[in-house]
């Protein structure tokens, strides 16, 4: 049997307010891609250019850190660099246009004699709505036939949703004109996939 003192302690404990539960954010969500000429839907260029792209979303899906290591291509040759919505082998609309951050000769820093690094924090303001021009054409199935609608990437949360279902890819174009670049579909392309442990700062050593 409980003593009077023990019973009193139980009564006091039962009447005390429970300790406030502090909300905890989910861990950052990580994705990576390995762009290569062979992933382009058109004829392969035969180039030796490769890359590794990393996407690190913050827990609240308000921004994403984009890290992109590029090998065997000088940034001065890049005409366009994008994130697109689309399945492997399928052309899709742009959701982030990295041209907006400035000249690639400035936004890429040199790591070694043939490796360059692009690092940029992307926010909602940098996201293009994933609609496919001209309006007479239907959006690519990867961007229309999914459970988040025909214009899924209007913010960072939309981009993460595309990455999670395998409908996001990097694309790098080269040439004298964005409208008529060499290798029309792009020089290298890489589908984005989820990873538990993204490659770290030692990345260039494994390329």
Order of alpha helices (4+ residues) and beta strands (2+ residues): alpha-beta-beta-beta-beta-beta-alpha-beta-beta-alpha-alpha-beta-beta-beta
